[in-house]
Amino acid sequence: MANEKEIISLIIYVSVLIVILVIFVVAFFLAYHRQKTKLLIEKAEDKKRFEEELAKTQTEIQEQTLKNVSWELHDNIGQLLSVAKMQLTMLENQVPEAQKKQFEEATDILGRGVNEIRQLSHSLNADFILNVGLEEALRAEVGRFKRLNFLKVDFKVEGKAVSIDKKDEVIIFRIFQECFSNCIKYSRATLLSVCIRYLPGEVVISAADNGVGFDLKDTDRGVGIFNMRRRAALIGAKLSLNVKINEGVSVTLVYPYKPTKTKNE
């Protein structure tokens, strides 16, 4: 009987030991797995923060470059053309009557060129966008294409305008500036439709053309689309693209309103 009790006690002792050992191994594995998961999450977050900072830095560099180009266009090239126009105006009385009409047309074309350069310099300068706001900046940009007879433009605004972050406005404008530029360069479209819809909780901006469309595998277009999506991600917006060959391209951006910061925050 004593031997049986000793054997049973030994079995119980070994069983408890095994259970404790299993619990220890499981606990160690869970702790190791938890720590590994935490490190992976931290690594992913660090990578995301790095990519966001890199994208922000690139965006800031691009904005400064565009601002410098804007100044050059407005202050240098614009001024030179304005002086040239003034000199032509001063020579107007010396032009033979037979050539006056052509002279006036040339002067008028030069004047319109000066105005377009100034408008272009405004669209490249973030300060202009900050001052007039996103809606007016987009209206001015498509209006420039309309004046130059590139294509017809349908511009609509639905809902009551809501104030959004000024820096985000600049990024949204750059996204659609890239979109409009692609439309002019590649689409062979005759109509560009732009719509801004102010909805509860978000603003939806769309631009659609009736052009030839394009292959999504196009490398040049792919880089442009990547940049547009990256800019959208920077401000927490969602960008979608709908492309149909021979039916056109539609770009839609959904920007959720951000909560207004209080003085205590």
Backbone as CSV, one residue per row, in Angstrom:
resi,resn,N_x,N_y,N_z,CA_x,CA_y,CA_z,C_x,C_y,C_z
1,MET,0.827,-1.221,0.000,0.000,0.000,0.000,0.851,1.257,0.000
2,ALA,1.952,1.178,0.797,2.845,2.342,0.875,3.451,2.635,-0.467
3,ASN,3.841,1.537,-1.158,4.439,1.736,-2.483,3.441,2.355,-3.455
4,GLU,2.192,1.912,-3.366,1.163,2.454,-4.258,0.937,3.935,-4.003
5,LYS,0.939,4.322,-2.715,0.756,5.731,-2.362,1.914,6.568,-2.882
6,GLU,3.132,5.985,-2.738,4.304,6.709,-3.218,4.251,6.902,-4.730
7,ILE,3.805,5.828,-5.433,3.702,5.899,-6.898,2.673,6.946,-7.313
8,ILE,1.509,6.920,-6.617,0.443,7.895,-6.927,0.926,9.306,-6.656
9,SER,1.619,9.480,-5.515,2.152,10.808,-5.169,3.157,11.274,-6.226
10,LEU,3.992,10.298,-6.675,4.989,10.630,-7.687,4.322,11.041,-8.993
11,ILE,3.264,10.282,-9.353,2.533,10.592,-10.593,1.918,11.980,-10.513
12,ILE,1.291,12.248,-9.326,0.678,13.572,-9.136,1.739,14.665,-9.216
13,TYR,2.864,14.415,-8.531,3.962,15.388,-8.510,4.466,15.669,-9.932
14,VAL,4.686,14.594,-10.704,5.180,14.733,-12.085,4.142,15.442,-12.962
15,SER,2.856,15.063,-12.739,1.783,15.692,-13.532,1.718,17.200,-13.270
16,VAL,1.789,17.565,-11.981,1.760,18.988,-11.609,2.961,19.703,-12.222
17,LEU,4.121,19.020,-12.142,5.344,19.596,-12.699,5.204,19.833,-14.204
18,ILE,4.610,18.825,-14.874,4.408,18.945,-16.319,3.448,20.089,-16.645
19,VAL,2.357,20.170,-15.857,1.370,21.245,-16.066,2.025,22.599,-15.874
20,ILE,2.818,22.728,-14.801,3.514,23.995,-14.533,4.474,24.332,-15.679
21,LEU,5.182,23.277,-16.125,6.135,23.474,-17.229,5.412,23.908,-18.504
22,VAL,4.258,23.249,-18.797,3.472,23.605,-19.984,2.968,25.049,-19.877
23,ILE,2.456,25.402,-18.675,1.971,26.774,-18.459,3.098,27.774,-18.663
24,PHE,4.282,27.437,-18.132,5.437,28.319,-18.279,5.814,28.493,-19.758
25,VAL,5.846,27.355,-20.478,6.204,27.410,-21.915,5.173,28.225,-22.701
26,VAL,3.885,27.973,-22.410,2.823,28.709,-23.101,2.909,30.195,-22.788
27,ALA,3.118,30.501,-21.485,3.225,31.903,-21.078,4.420,32.568,-21.745
28,PHE,5.548,31.832,-21.788,6.754,32.369,-22.432,6.500,32.606,-23.920
29,PHE,5.837,31.639,-24.560,5.540,31.766,-26.000,4.617,32.954,-26.263
30,LEU,3.580,33.106,-25.406,2.643,34.224,-25.581,3.333,35.565,-25.367
31,ALA,4.195,35.612,-24.331,4.927,36.857,-24.066,5.864,37.188,-25.225
32,TYR,6.550,36.144,-25.722,7.459,36.342,-26.856,6.690,36.801,-28.095
33,HIS,5.554,36.149,-28.337,4.731,36.494,-29.498,4.187,37.919,-29.367
34,ARG,3.742,38.275,-28.129,3.224,39.618,-27.884,4.312,40.674,-28.115
35,GLN,5.523,40.386,-27.620,6.628,41.320,-27.783,7.031,41.449,-29.253
36,LYS,7.026,40.301,-29.942,7.365,40.309,-31.371,6.336,41.112,-32.159
37,THR,5.049,40.902,-31.835,3.974,41.645,-32.506,4.103,43.135,-32.241
38,LYS,4.427,43.491,-30.973,4.596,44.894,-30.604,5.731,45.534,-31.388
39,LEU,6.840,44.794,-31.499,7.993,45.316,-32.247,7.655,45.495,-33.723
40,LEU,6.897,44.532,-34.276,6.504,44.629,-35.692,5.578,45.829,-35.921
41,ILE,4.646,46.026,-34.978,3.729,47.173,-35.082,4.504,48.482,-34.993
42,GLU,5.440,48.548,-34.026,6.259,49.758,-33.874,7.102,50.011,-35.122
43,LYS,7.638,48.930,-35.682,8.443,49.061,-36.906,7.591,49.571,-38.061
44,ALA,6.374,49.013,-38.168,5.461,49.446,-39.238,5.058,50.911,-39.045
45,GLU,4.807,51.295,-37.784,4.440,52.685,-37.502,5.598,53.632,-37.781
46,ASP,6.822,53.208,-37.422,8.009,54.026,-37.715,8.187,54.207,-39.221
47,LYS,7.970,53.109,-39.952,8.093,53.176,-41.407,7.041,54.102,-41.998
48,LYS,5.802,54.009,-41.465,4.721,54.866,-41.942,5.018,56.324,-41.645
49,ARG,5.510,56.603,-40.403,5.858,57.982,-40.043,6.975,58.521,-40.927
50,PHE,7.966,57.667,-41.201,9.070,58.078,-42.069,8.579,58.413,-43.469
51,GLU,7.709,57.530,-44.010,7.170,57.755,-45.354,6.320,59.025,-45.398
52,GLU,5.553,59.266,-44.324,4.726,60.478,-44.268,5.591,61.727,-44.205
53,GLU,6.649,61.683,-43.371,7.554,62.830,-43.269,8.275,63.067,-44.587
54,LEU,8.680,61.964,-45.235,9.349,62.082,-46.533,8.421,62.704,-47.562
55,ALA,7.167,62.226,-47.585,6.183,62.763,-48.529,5.904,64.235,-48.248
56,LYS,5.785,64.588,-46.940,5.550,65.992,-46.581,6.712,66.866,-47.009
57,THR,7.936,66.370,-46.786,9.124,67.129,-47.182,9.166,67.328,-48.685
58,GLN,8.875,66.253,-49.435,8.858,66.363,-50.892,7.794,67.352,-51.354
59,THR,6.628,67.311,-50.694,5.551,68.234,-51.037,5.962,69.676,-50.764
60,GLU,6.619,69.898,-49.609,7.081,71.247,-49.268,8.118,71.750,-50.271
61,ILE,9.023,70.850,-50.689,10.040,71.229,-51.683,9.377,71.583,-53.005
62,GLN,8.393,70.764,-53.408,7.670,71.030,-54.654,6.943,72.370,-54.586
63,GLU,6.320,72.646,-53.435,5.597,73.913,-53.284,6.548,75.104,-53.363
64,GLN,7.730,74.972,-52.740,8.692,76.066,-52.790,9.206,76.268,-54.214
65,THR,9.416,75.155,-54.931,9.861,75.236,-56.330,8.808,75.921,-57.189
66,LEU,7.548,75.530,-57.004,6.456,76.145,-57.760,6.334,77.631,-57.425
67,LYS,6.550,77.973,-56.146,6.491,79.376,-55.742,7.596,80.180,-56.422
68,ASN,8.799,79.584,-56.501,9.910,80.270,-57.174,9.616,80.483,-58.660
69,VAL,9.041,79.442,-59.295,8.666,79.559,-60.709,7.604,80.637,-60.872
70,SER,6.649,80.670,-59.925,5.588,81.680,-59.961,6.166,83.085,-59.912
71,TRP,7.126,83.297,-59.004,7.759,84.613,-58.895,8.484,84.991,-60.183
72,GLU,9.179,83.993,-60.770,9.910,84.257,-62.009,8.950,84.656,-63.131
73,LEU,7.844,83.931,-63.226,6.860,84.239,-64.273,6.262,85.629,-64.080
74,HIS,5.878,85.920,-62.839,5.190,87.182,-62.566,6.140,88.372,-62.585
75,ASP,7.263,88.247,-61.873,8.142,89.400,-61.691,9.110,89.621,-62.855
76,ASN,9.514,88.569,-63.517,10.496,88.725,-64.584,9.866,88.646,-65.978
77,ILE,9.366,87.453,-66.321,8.799,87.274,-67.667,7.574,88.156,-67.854
78,GLY,6.714,88.198,-66.845,5.516,89.041,-66.942,5.870,90.506,-67.127
79,GLN,6.870,90.980,-66.379,7.279,92.376,-66.497,7.893,92.671,-67.865
80,LEU,8.706,91.741,-68.356,9.317,91.939,-69.676,8.259,92.041,-70.769
81,LEU,7.261,91.160,-70.703,6.192,91.191,-71.700,5.351,92.461,-71.558
82,SER,5.154,92.906,-70.317,4.396,94.153,-70.103,5.128,95.344,-70.713
83,VAL,6.450,95.380,-70.537,7.255,96.458,-71.145,7.174,96.398,-72.663
84,ALA,7.242,95.160,-73.201,7.150,94.994,-74.657,5.796,95.508,-75.166
85,LYS,4.726,95.219,-74.429,3.396,95.688,-74.814,3.324,97.220,-74.775
86,MET,3.918,97.820,-73.744,3.931,99.281,-73.646,4.677,99.914,-74.814
87,GLN,5.796,99.302,-75.199,6.579,99.828,-76.316,5.814,99.713,-77.631
88,LEU,5.086,98.613,-77.799,4.270,98.454,-79.002,3.167,99.510,-79.044
89,THR,2.570,99.763,-77.881,1.509,100.775,-77.813,2.048,102.157,-78.183
90,MET,3.268,102.445,-77.730,3.890,103.732,-78.042,4.196,103.879,-79.531
91,LEU,4.440,102.746,-80.210,4.762,102.771,-81.639,3.521,102.735,-82.532
92,GLU,2.357,102.614,-81.905,1.123,102.421,-82.677,0.888,103.530,-83.703
93,ASN,1.155,104.781,-83.321,0.907,105.907,-84.237,1.855,105.936,-85.427
94,GLN,2.962,105.212,-85.339,3.950,105.211,-86.413,3.734,104.069,-87.410
95,VAL,2.765,103.230,-87.134,2.500,102.077,-88.009,1.637,102.519,-89.182
96,PRO,2.026,102.112,-90.407,1.218,102.458,-91.590,-0.227,101.960,-91.437
97,GLU,-1.168,102.697,-91.997,-2.590,102.378,-91.866,-2.900,100.968,-92.340
98,ALA,-2.225,100.531,-93.387,-2.498,99.209,-93.969,-2.139,98.074,-93.011
99,GLN,-1.210,98.318,-92.099,-0.752,97.269,-91.181,-1.266,97.468,-89.751
100,LYS,-2.094,98.504,-89.581,-2.573,98.811,-88.224,-3.401,97.681,-87.612
101,LYS,-4.231,97.057,-88.421,-5.081,95.988,-87.904,-4.234,94.825,-87.379
102,GLN,-3.229,94.425,-88.181,-2.344,93.341,-87.746,-1.565,93.745,-86.496
103,PHE,-1.152,95.013,-86.437,-0.410,95.521,-85.290,-1.275,95.471,-84.030
104,GLU,-2.530,95.890,-84.169,-3.445,95.877,-83.018,-3.720,94.450,-82.544
105,GLU,-3.837,93.522,-83.515,-4.061,92.116,-83.152,-2.858,91.559,-82.400
106,ALA,-1.653,91.910,-82.888,-0.430,91.440,-82.216,-0.344,92.006,-80.799
107,THR,-0.692,93.283,-80.649,-0.675,93.918,-79.328,-1.686,93.261,-78.397
108,ASP,-2.866,92.960,-78.956,-3.916,92.315,-78.158,-3.488,90.918,-77.715
109,ILE,-2.885,90.170,-78.628,-2.415,88.816,-78.297,-1.346,88.876,-77.205
110,LEU,-0.429,89.850,-77.339,0.611,90.004,-76.330,0.003,90.350,-74.964
111,GLY,-1.026,91.213,-74.975,-1.709,91.582,-73.730,-2.368,90.383,-73.079
112,ARG,-3.017,89.558,-73.915,-3.661,88.361,-73.370,-2.617,87.385,-72.827
113,GLY,-1.461,87.341,-73.516,-0.377,86.485,-73.045,0.115,86.907,-71.672
114,VAL,0.238,88.214,-71.464,0.646,88.739,-70.163,-0.357,88.334,-69.085
115,ASN,-1.645,88.459,-69.388,-2.682,88.084,-68.419,-2.641,86.595,-68.083
116,GLU,-2.419,85.767,-69.111,-2.384,84.322,-68.882,-1.176,83.926,-68.042
117,ILE,-0.043,84.580,-68.280,1.154,84.291,-67.485,0.912,84.658,-66.028
118,ARG,0.228,85.787,-65.817,-0.082,86.189,-64.443,-1.039,85.198,-63.778
119,GLN,-2.031,84.731,-64.542,-2.956,83.742,-64.003,-2.235,82.437,-63.686
120,LEU,-1.321,82.046,-64.579,-0.548,80.821,-64.356,0.336,80.973,-63.131
121,SER,0.952,82.142,-62.978,1.813,82.372,-61.808,1.000,82.283,-60.521
122,HIS,-0.257,82.730,-60.561,-1.127,82.637,-59.387,-1.404,81.175,-59.032
123,SER,-1.693,80.377,-60.045,-2.049,78.974,-59.786,-0.866,78.163,-59.269
124,LEU,0.365,78.646,-59.523,1.553,77.945,-59.036,1.935,78.376,-57.630
125,ASN,1.373,79.473,-57.181,1.737,80.040,-55.889,0.718,79.630,-54.820
126,ALA,1.192,78.919,-53.797,0.299,78.439,-52.735,-0.384,79.591,-52.003
127,ASP,0.290,80.746,-51.925,-0.295,81.895,-51.222,-1.605,82.334,-51.880
128,PHE,-1.642,82.263,-53.214,-2.859,82.630,-53.947,-4.002,81.694,-53.580
129,ILE,-3.698,80.396,-53.515,-4.714,79.397,-53.176,-5.211,79.608,-51.745
130,LEU,-4.268,79.913,-50.834,-4.640,80.152,-49.443,-5.543,81.373,-49.315
131,ASN,-5.285,82.381,-50.135,-6.044,83.624,-50.057,-7.457,83.497,-50.636
132,VAL,-7.575,82.871,-51.805,-8.880,82.822,-52.477,-9.703,81.608,-52.073
133,GLY,-9.047,80.554,-51.555,-9.774,79.348,-51.178,-9.799,78.323,-52.296
134,LEU,-10.078,77.083,-51.925,-10.033,75.965,-52.872,-11.017,76.132,-54.013
135,GLU,-12.264,76.455,-53.680,-13.308,76.541,-54.708,-12.957,77.559,-55.783
136,GLU,-12.559,78.762,-55.385,-12.228,79.803,-56.361,-10.956,79.475,-57.123
137,ALA,-9.992,78.824,-56.452,-8.750,78.440,-57.125,-9.022,77.423,-58.227
138,LEU,-9.882,76.432,-57.941,-10.246,75.439,-58.961,-11.029,76.088,-60.096
139,ARG,-11.927,77.012,-59.746,-12.715,77.710,-60.760,-11.793,78.525,-61.683
140,ALA,-10.794,79.187,-61.091,-9.855,79.981,-61.884,-9.013,79.094,-62.789
141,GLU,-8.621,77.915,-62.279,-7.774,77.012,-63.069,-8.510,76.485,-64.299
142,VAL,-9.740,76.004,-64.122,-10.482,75.494,-65.281,-10.913,76.645,-66.194
143,GLY,-11.110,77.837,-65.586,-11.457,79.004,-66.390,-10.339,79.375,-67.338
144,ARG,-9.092,79.156,-66.913,-7.933,79.435,-67.767,-7.943,78.527,-68.995
145,PHE,-8.261,77.249,-68.796,-8.342,76.320,-69.919,-9.476,76.718,-70.869
146,LYS,-10.565,77.171,-70.265,-11.727,77.579,-71.066,-11.384,78.787,-71.932
147,ARG,-10.681,79.775,-71.346,-10.307,80.981,-72.099,-9.362,80.653,-73.247
148,LEU,-8.515,79.669,-73.045,-7.552,79.295,-74.079,-8.155,78.354,-75.121
149,ASN,-9.469,78.089,-74.984,-10.203,77.251,-75.948,-9.655,75.823,-76.051
150,PHE,-9.126,75.309,-74.941,-8.681,73.923,-74.959,-9.874,72.976,-75.010
151,LEU,-10.918,73.303,-74.255,-12.108,72.460,-74.185,-13.204,73.196,-73.431
152,LYS,-14.402,72.663,-73.486,-15.517,73.242,-72.731,-15.424,72.783,-71.280
153,VAL,-15.908,73.630,-70.391,-15.825,73.314,-68.962,-17.195,73.466,-68.311
154,ASP,-17.573,72.461,-67.541,-18.804,72.516,-66.746,-18.392,72.467,-65.279
155,PHE,-18.583,73.571,-64.570,-18.142,73.672,-63.172,-19.367,73.853,-62.278
156,LYS,-19.565,72.928,-61.330,-20.744,72.987,-60.457,-20.337,72.884,-58.992
157,VAL,-21.123,73.549,-58.160,-20.948,73.458,-56.713,-22.291,73.113,-56.099
158,GLU,-22.327,72.087,-55.281,-23.563,71.655,-54.630,-23.392,71.702,-53.114
159,GLY,-24.391,72.218,-52.435,-24.347,72.292,-50.980,-23.714,73.580,-50.484
160,LYS,-23.732,73.751,-49.184,-23.189,74.951,-48.548,-21.714,74.747,-48.244
161,ALA,-20.893,75.703,-48.702,-19.444,75.602,-48.528,-19.064,75.473,-47.059
162,VAL,-18.100,74.606,-46.797,-17.589,74.387,-45.442,-16.101,74.697,-45.434
163,SER,-15.650,75.413,-44.429,-14.240,75.764,-44.316,-13.415,74.531,-43.964
164,ILE,-12.326,74.315,-44.696,-11.435,73.193,-44.404,-10.014,73.716,-44.206
165,ASP,-9.154,72.856,-43.717,-7.780,73.231,-43.422,-7.104,73.830,-44.658
166,LYS,-6.464,75.002,-44.471,-5.877,75.727,-45.598,-4.764,74.932,-46.288
167,LYS,-3.925,74.271,-45.488,-2.839,73.484,-46.086,-3.400,72.312,-46.882
168,ASP,-4.489,71.738,-46.382,-5.143,70.637,-47.103,-5.734,71.142,-48.413
169,GLU,-6.235,72.384,-48.411,-6.779,72.970,-49.637,-5.718,73.029,-50.728
170,VAL,-4.507,73.403,-50.345,-3.412,73.490,-51.325,-3.127,72.112,-51.918
171,ILE,-3.097,71.084,-51.069,-2.814,69.729,-51.548,-3.930,69.233,-52.463
172,ILE,-5.181,69.502,-52.088,-6.307,69.092,-52.946,-6.218,69.800,-54.290
173,PHE,-5.894,71.094,-54.262,-5.754,71.847,-55.512,-4.666,71.247,-56.389
174,ARG,-3.522,70.881,-55.803,-2.423,70.291,-56.573,-2.839,68.952,-57.200
175,ILE,-3.636,68.179,-56.468,-4.114,66.899,-57.008,-4.918,67.141,-58.278
176,PHE,-5.842,68.098,-58.216,-6.693,68.335,-59.385,-5.980,69.152,-60.462
177,GLN,-4.989,69.902,-60.082,-4.172,70.585,-61.081,-3.448,69.545,-61.938
178,GLU,-2.943,68.493,-61.291,-2.309,67.386,-62.005,-3.333,66.680,-62.898
179,CYS,-4.532,66.493,-62.363,-5.613,65.855,-63.116,-5.972,66.672,-64.357
180,PHE,-6.142,67.988,-64.195,-6.482,68.865,-65.326,-5.372,68.870,-66.369
181,SER,-4.128,68.896,-65.883,-2.977,68.908,-66.792,-2.951,67.643,-67.652
182,ASN,-3.217,66.487,-67.021,-3.271,65.221,-67.769,-4.389,65.244,-68.799
183,CYS,-5.508,65.844,-68.411,-6.655,65.944,-69.320,-6.277,66.733,-70.574
184,ILE,-5.589,67.857,-70.376,-5.196,68.706,-71.507,-4.154,68.014,-72.380
185,LYS,-3.187,67.349,-71.733,-2.062,66.768,-72.482,-2.421,65.486,-73.221
186,TYR,-3.260,64.657,-72.612,-3.430,63.312,-73.151,-4.829,62.955,-73.639
187,SER,-5.860,63.534,-73.054,-7.201,62.961,-73.217,-7.878,63.214,-74.566
188,ARG,-7.478,64.332,-75.222,-8.169,64.769,-76.452,-9.671,64.963,-76.180
189,ALA,-9.991,65.389,-74.974,-11.393,65.582,-74.582,-11.926,66.913,-75.104
190,THR,-13.232,66.980,-75.236,-13.891,68.229,-75.632,-14.667,68.830,-74.463
191,LEU,-14.814,68.052,-73.370,-15.571,68.527,-72.206,-14.917,68.050,-70.915
192,LEU,-14.776,68.972,-69.975,-14.288,68.645,-68.636,-15.348,69.083,-67.639
193,SER,-15.834,68.139,-66.848,-16.869,68.436,-65.853,-16.264,68.349,-64.451
194,VAL,-16.411,69.427,-63.710,-15.880,69.481,-62.347,-17.030,69.770,-61.393
195,CYS,-17.097,69.005,-60.315,-18.180,69.193,-59.345,-17.629,69.127,-57.923
196,ILE,-18.025,70.112,-57.127,-17.686,70.123,-55.702,-18.986,69.946,-54.926
197,ARG,-19.061,68.891,-54.116,-20.275,68.629,-53.336,-19.939,68.661,-51.848
198,TYR,-20.574,69.587,-51.142,-20.400,69.678,-49.696,-21.473,68.825,-49.037
199,LEU,-21.047,67.739,-48.421,-21.970,66.803,-47.788,-21.746,66.799,-46.276
200,PRO,-22.685,66.248,-45.513,-22.476,66.153,-44.063,-21.253,65.272,-43.767
201,GLY,-20.252,65.848,-43.179,-19.076,65.070,-42.796,-17.959,65.007,-43.809
202,GLU,-18.218,65.399,-45.049,-17.171,65.303,-46.068,-17.476,66.177,-47.276
203,VAL,-16.417,66.486,-48.025,-16.589,67.178,-49.297,-16.088,66.233,-50.384
204,VAL,-16.872,66.116,-51.442,-16.531,65.226,-52.557,-16.265,66.081,-53.790
205,ILE,-15.067,65.939,-54.353,-14.690,66.695,-55.543,-14.414,65.708,-56.667
206,SER,-15.040,65.944,-57.798,-14.854,65.035,-58.928,-14.540,65.821,-60.195
207,ALA,-13.760,65.191,-61.059,-13.432,65.767,-62.366,-13.511,64.645,-63.390
208,ALA,-14.293,64.868,-64.439,-14.483,63.833,-65.451,-14.357,64.446,-66.838
209,ASP,-13.687,63.727,-67.735,-13.592,64.195,-69.124,-14.199,63.156,-70.057
210,ASN,-14.433,63.544,-71.291,-15.019,62.625,-72.277,-13.977,62.222,-73.321
211,GLY,-12.722,62.111,-72.869,-11.622,61.821,-73.779,-11.453,60.353,-74.112
212,VAL,-10.234,60.020,-74.558,-9.942,58.674,-75.060,-9.590,57.691,-73.956
213,GLY,-9.413,58.192,-72.713,-9.018,57.305,-71.632,-7.555,56.896,-71.777
214,PHE,-7.127,55.896,-71.006,-5.745,55.423,-71.117,-5.602,54.072,-70.445
215,ASP,-4.480,53.432,-70.727,-4.179,52.139,-70.131,-3.581,52.374,-68.746
216,LEU,-4.140,51.750,-67.729,-3.658,51.921,-66.360,-2.223,51.437,-66.179
217,LYS,-1.713,50.655,-67.140,-0.334,50.177,-67.074,0.654,51.196,-67.628
218,ASP,0.147,52.293,-68.175,1.003,53.356,-68.710,1.913,53.880,-67.593
219,THR,3.233,53.761,-67.801,4.203,54.123,-66.758,4.117,55.580,-66.365
220,ASP,4.099,56.479,-67.358,4.048,57.919,-67.060,2.791,58.273,-66.275
221,ARG,1.667,57.747,-66.724,0.411,58.016,-66.017,0.453,57.408,-64.615
222,GLY,1.089,56.217,-64.514,1.159,55.538,-63.229,1.858,56.360,-62.173
223,VAL,2.936,57.042,-62.558,3.669,57.896,-61.619,2.789,59.051,-61.170
224,GLY,2.078,59.668,-62.132,1.185,60.777,-61.805,0.075,60.355,-60.858
225,ILE,-0.512,59.192,-61.120,-1.594,58.678,-60.274,-1.063,58.357,-58.878
226,PHE,0.139,57.774,-58.831,0.761,57.468,-57.529,0.948,58.737,-56.708
227,ASN,1.427,59.800,-57.343,1.631,61.072,-56.644,0.312,61.656,-56.143
228,MET,-0.730,61.549,-56.970,-2.038,62.054,-56.570,-2.569,61.283,-55.363
229,ARG,-2.430,59.970,-55.387,-2.920,59.144,-54.282,-2.104,59.380,-53.013
230,ARG,-0.809,59.580,-53.188,0.041,59.828,-52.027,-0.318,61.159,-51.372
231,ARG,-0.561,62.166,-52.187,-0.973,63.465,-51.654,-2.316,63.341,-50.916
232,ALA,-3.239,62.578,-51.501,-4.546,62.384,-50.867,-4.389,61.695,-49.511
233,ALA,-3.520,60.678,-49.457,-3.304,59.946,-48.203,-2.729,60.857,-47.123
234,LEU,-1.922,61.827,-47.526,-1.306,62.751,-46.570,-2.347,63.529,-45.769
235,ILE,-3.485,63.816,-46.393,-4.516,64.624,-45.725,-5.717,63.767,-45.301
236,GLY,-5.543,62.456,-45.338,-6.608,61.558,-44.888,-7.778,61.457,-45.842
237,ALA,-7.532,61.772,-47.110,-8.598,61.711,-48.120,-8.492,60.410,-48.920
238,LYS,-9.571,60.074,-49.602,-9.586,58.871,-50.440,-9.756,59.280,-51.899
239,LEU,-8.850,58.790,-52.740,-8.888,59.123,-54.166,-9.229,57.883,-54.973
240,SER,-10.220,58.002,-55.835,-10.591,56.876,-56.704,-10.544,57.310,-58.161
241,LEU,-10.246,56.359,-59.019,-10.059,56.633,-60.447,-10.897,55.658,-61.253
242,ASN,-11.647,56.177,-62.207,-12.444,55.334,-63.087,-12.050,55.634,-64.530
243,VAL,-11.489,54.646,-65.206,-10.986,54.843,-66.569,-11.696,53.897,-67.526
244,LYS,-12.190,54.454,-68.621,-12.810,53.645,-69.673,-12.238,54.084,-71.012
245,ILE,-11.671,53.134,-71.730,-11.089,53.451,-73.031,-12.173,54.020,-73.944
246,ASN,-11.836,55.154,-74.568,-12.723,55.882,-75.500,-13.973,56.461,-74.819
247,GLU,-14.017,56.422,-73.492,-15.149,57.010,-72.780,-14.716,58.056,-71.756
248,GLY,-13.409,58.122,-71.480,-12.917,59.170,-70.605,-12.412,58.689,-69.255
249,VAL,-12.048,59.670,-68.445,-11.468,59.416,-67.126,-12.249,60.219,-66.083
250,SER,-12.486,59.593,-64.960,-13.164,60.269,-63.851,-12.320,60.113,-62.583
251,VAL,-12.031,61.232,-61.940,-11.258,61.225,-60.693,-12.141,61.787,-59.582
252,THR,-12.233,61.064,-58.477,-13.065,61.503,-57.354,-12.252,61.493,-56.062
253,LEU,-12.322,62.596,-55.342,-11.628,62.690,-54.057,-12.659,62.931,-52.957
254,VAL,-12.579,62.123,-51.909,-13.471,62.272,-50.760,-12.628,62.732,-49.569
255,TYR,-12.906,63.936,-49.122,-12.141,64.522,-48.017,-13.042,64.661,-46.788
256,PRO,-12.763,63.896,-45.732,-13.586,64.007,-44.506,-13.218,65.267,-43.731
257,TYR,-14.225,65.972,-43.257,-13.963,67.164,-42.458,-13.217,66.775,-41.195
258,LYS,-12.256,67.594,-40.826,-11.494,67.339,-39.604,-12.077,68.160,-38.466
259,PRO,-12.095,67.595,-37.263,-12.658,68.353,-36.117,-11.871,69.624,-35.859
260,THR,-12.577,70.690,-35.558,-11.938,71.972,-35.272,-11.300,71.936,-33.900
261,LYS,-10.052,72.368,-33.849,-9.324,72.364,-32.578,-9.799,73.510,-31.702
262,THR,-9.970,73.224,-30.418,-10.367,74.271,-29.473,-9.119,74.914,-28.879
263,LYS,-9.315,76.025,-28.195,-8.172,76.739,-27.614,-7.484,75.928,-26.528
264,ASN,-8.244,75.034,-25.871,-7.669,74.247,-24.785,-6.822,73.087,-25.276
265,GLU,-6.968,72.739,-26.567,-6.248,71.590,-27.103,-4.819,71.976,-27.450
